[in-house]
Structures are given as C-alpha cells and as structure tokens.
Amino acid sequence: MEGWSFLTNHARVLLCMAHDPGVRLRDIAASVGITERSAYGIVTDLAAAGYAVKQKHGRRNRYQIQAHMPLPELASRQLAIGEVLALLAGAGAGSELTGGKPA
C-alpha cells in the first residue's frame, strides 16, 4: 500500500508534537518524510487554526496541543482532537495536551 497514507501529514505532525512537545522541525520532517520547509508550513497551519500553541523555550520551541479543539471534518465534530491523539499516540503520550484554551 505504498503511495498513500492513512493519516494526513498534518495529523502526523500533530502526533510528533504530542509525543515530544520540544521536537525540532528537522526531526518532525524526518519522522513524517517531508522537507523542513513543509514541516514549518504545517506547524504554522496548525498554530493558525488553534490546534497547537507554539511557545519559545530558550532557543527552541515547545508545542502545546489544544486537545479541546474539534476535528476539522464536519462529520467528526463530536470528537475533540485530544481524543483522537490519545487513541493514536497511546495513553502515555501527549503530556502537553490541554483541555482548556491557551493562556
């Protein structure tokens, strides 16, 4: 089944950030199999849509997933992104998931 992926690159980047809130763009790109420029664009998309909050932490960024946000698909609006990430990433991942709105 090469040639397509069950999850979009946006979902895969969100999973990377849930697994490691301090992940570097270089590592996201390598994990997802995209360029750093594409990873940057996707992180920017996710932040602009409110799914992730990017915070400067020294010379690096930390990402906080906004778990309360609904899935963007109209048919799946009853699910929050945190519920889906918990299923995909496992119970131990996503210590930076938050149910509330960013401060």
Sequence and secondary structure as in RCSB ss.txt:
>XXXX:A:sequence
MEGWSFLTNHARVLLCMAHDPGVRLRDIAASVGITERSAYGIVTDLAAAGYAVKQKHGRRNRYQIQAHMPLPELA
SRQLAIGEVLALLAGAGAGSELTGGKPA
>XXXX:A:secstr
 TT  SS HHHHHHHHHHH TT  HHHHHHHHTS HHHHHHHHHHHHHTTSEEEEEETTEEEEEEBTTSB SSGG
GTTSBHHHHHHHHH TTS TT BSS   
